Amino acid sequence: MRPSHLIIIAIVIILLFGASKLPELARSLGKSAKILKSELSDLTEDDKAVTDGKDETKPSEDKE
């Protein structure tokens, strides 16, 4: 993508949302990215626990 394309996209975004809404939009996008990153890391930790045989979500079986 050429720099001129990025400039055109930025101008369109400013026209659509207005300059006063941009900080709020960026803040919301940052929060969403942070939540997504934490959820993905939780999923990978769960996958590691399952493959290692340490699945903590599985109820333990009582042997008599």
Buried (B, 14 or more C-beta within 10 A) or exposed (E): EEEEEEEEEEEEEEEEEEEEEEEEEEEEEEEEEEEEEEEEEEEEEEEEBEEEEEEEEEEEEEEE
